[in-house]
Amino acid sequence: MSPVPASAASTTAARRANSPWAVPTGAHNPGDWRIRAACRNAPASLFFSPEGERGHDRARREADAKRICHDCPVIGPCREYALDVAEPYGTWGGLAENDRRRHTRALQHQILLPSHSRAADNDEHTSESAIPASPPCHGNPAPQRQPRAAGTP
């Protein structure tokens, strides 16, 4: 990985210092998941990308961060926190920034789908009767489909 430029390092440190990921000094609440995090004493630069980091350097750093997350006893609460607050920066609960964006878009897509579409996707109710008929437009009944005669396209 490339060395972190001083300006990027200070930006990264500021992000972490202002982040709820950083447990305040003297806060010894045993119920706080952050105290038990495997990343607690790891450098912030491993979990937060310096400005301008791209390609292989970013992928390598994110993979290293995810390895720490993989064995973390609080990966679930960490991930939930990042998704709940829409954390825009860093690797949290084994999910990097792009992973969280994809996850959020997938959830939004599921929420926006009509319930009959989700049921059909899950093969729960795939019959035609499971899909409600469209209401008539402006008081006119919906056109009825006529069966085709044999041999017509």
NORGI-V58699 format. One record per residue. N is the residue number from 0. PSI is psi in whole degrees, -180 to 180 (999 if undefined). OMEGA is omega in whole degrees, 0 to 359 (999 if undefined). D_FIRST is the distance of its C-alpha to the first C-alpha in whole Angstrom. Layout:
n: (N | N)
psi: (PSI | PSI)
omega: (OMEGA | OMEGA)
d_first: (D_FIRST | D_FIRST)
//
This chain:
n: (0 | 1 | 2 | 3 | 4 | 5 | 6 | 7 | 8 | 9 | 10 | 11 | 12 | 13 | 14 | 15 | 16 | 17 | 18 | 19 | 20 | 21 | 22 | 23 | 24 | 25 | 26 | 27 | 28 | 29 | 30 | 31 | 32 | 33 | 34 | 35 | 36 | 37 | 38 | 39 | 40 | 41 | 42 | 43 | 44 | 45 | 46 | 47 | 48 | 49 | 50 | 51 | 52 | 53 | 54 | 55 | 56 | 57 | 58 | 59 | 60 | 61 | 62 | 63 | 64 | 65 | 66 | 67 | 68 | 69 | 70 | 71 | 72 | 73 | 74 | 75 | 76 | 77 | 78 | 79 | 80 | 81 | 82 | 83 | 84 | 85 | 86 | 87 | 88 | 89 | 90 | 91 | 92 | 93 | 94 | 95 | 96 | 97 | 98 | 99 | 100 | 101 | 102 | 103 | 104 | 105 | 106 | 107 | 108 | 109 | 110 | 111 | 112 | 113 | 114 | 115 | 116 | 117 | 118 | 119 | 120 | 121 | 122 | 123 | 124 | 125 | 126 | 127 | 128 | 129 | 130 | 131 | 132 | 133 | 134 | 135 | 136 | 137 | 138 | 139 | 140 | 141 | 142 | 143 | 144 | 145 | 146 | 147 | 148 | 149 | 150 | 151 | 152)
psi: (145 | 150 | 148 | 124 | 151 | -42 | -39 | -38 | -41 | -36 | -44 | -44 | -39 | -41 | -46 | -40 | -34 | -2 | 147 | -9 | -33 | 113 | 128 | 144 | 135 | -7 | 108 | 53 | 109 | -17 | -9 | 116 | -28 | -29 | -31 | 3 | 137 | -24 | 1 | -41 | 10 | 155 | 138 | -31 | -17 | -31 | -17 | 128 | 138 | 154 | 137 | -3 | 132 | 171 | -132 | -38 | -46 | -46 | -42 | -45 | -44 | -39 | -41 | -42 | -42 | -31 | -40 | -44 | -38 | -39 | 8 | 136 | -14 | 33 | -38 | -57 | -34 | -47 | -45 | -43 | -51 | -39 | -40 | -41 | 4 | 50 | 118 | -16 | 149 | 177 | 125 | 130 | 32 | 5 | 124 | 176 | -50 | -35 | -44 | -39 | -44 | -43 | -45 | -43 | -40 | -42 | -43 | -39 | -43 | -41 | -37 | -19 | 138 | 152 | -35 | -28 | -41 | -40 | -42 | -38 | -32 | 4 | 27 | -46 | 92 | 1 | 160 | -33 | -18 | -19 | 120 | 148 | 150 | 143 | 155 | 149 | 128 | 40 | -5 | 138 | 151 | 141 | 143 | 139 | 130 | 136 | 145 | 148 | 150 | 136 | -2 | 145 | 999)
omega: (179 | 176 | 182 | 177 | 183 | 181 | 179 | 179 | 180 | 177 | 179 | 179 | 179 | 178 | 183 | 181 | 180 | 184 | 176 | 177 | 180 | 179 | 181 | 178 | 180 | 179 | 182 | 178 | 183 | 178 | 181 | 183 | 183 | 181 | 183 | 184 | 179 | 183 | 187 | 182 | 178 | 179 | 179 | 182 | 177 | 185 | 181 | 184 | 173 | 179 | 178 | 180 | 183 | 168 | 186 | 180 | 180 | 180 | 180 | 180 | 179 | 178 | 178 | 179 | 181 | 177 | 177 | 180 | 185 | 182 | 184 | 180 | 182 | 181 | 181 | 179 | 179 | 180 | 179 | 179 | 183 | 179 | 181 | 182 | 182 | 180 | 184 | 187 | 169 | 176 | 183 | 176 | 179 | 179 | 175 | 183 | 181 | 178 | 181 | 178 | 178 | 180 | 181 | 178 | 179 | 178 | 179 | 179 | 179 | 181 | 184 | 179 | 174 | 185 | 180 | 177 | 178 | 180 | 180 | 178 | 181 | 181 | 178 | 181 | 185 | 181 | 178 | 183 | 180 | 180 | 182 | 179 | 177 | 178 | 178 | 179 | 175 | 177 | 179 | 179 | 178 | 180 | 180 | 179 | 180 | 177 | 179 | 175 | 180 | 177 | 178 | 181 | 999)
d_first: (0 | 4 | 6 | 9 | 12 | 15 | 17 | 14 | 14 | 18 | 18 | 16 | 18 | 21 | 20 | 20 | 23 | 25 | 24 | 26 | 24 | 24 | 27 | 29 | 30 | 33 | 33 | 34 | 35 | 35 | 35 | 32 | 29 | 27 | 28 | 27 | 24 | 21 | 19 | 21 | 20 | 16 | 14 | 14 | 11 | 10 | 13 | 13 | 11 | 11 | 14 | 13 | 10 | 11 | 11 | 8 | 5 | 8 | 10 | 7 | 7 | 11 | 12 | 11 | 13 | 16 | 16 | 17 | 19 | 21 | 23 | 23 | 27 | 27 | 25 | 28 | 29 | 25 | 25 | 29 | 28 | 25 | 27 | 31 | 29 | 27 | 24 | 22 | 19 | 16 | 17 | 20 | 22 | 19 | 20 | 17 | 18 | 19 | 21 | 23 | 24 | 25 | 27 | 29 | 30 | 31 | 33 | 35 | 36 | 37 | 39 | 40 | 42 | 46 | 46 | 48 | 45 | 43 | 46 | 46 | 43 | 43 | 46 | 48 | 51 | 51 | 54 | 56 | 58 | 54 | 53 | 56 | 58 | 57 | 60 | 62 | 61 | 64 | 66 | 66 | 66 | 63 | 64 | 65 | 63 | 66 | 66 | 66 | 69 | 68 | 67 | 66 | 62)
//
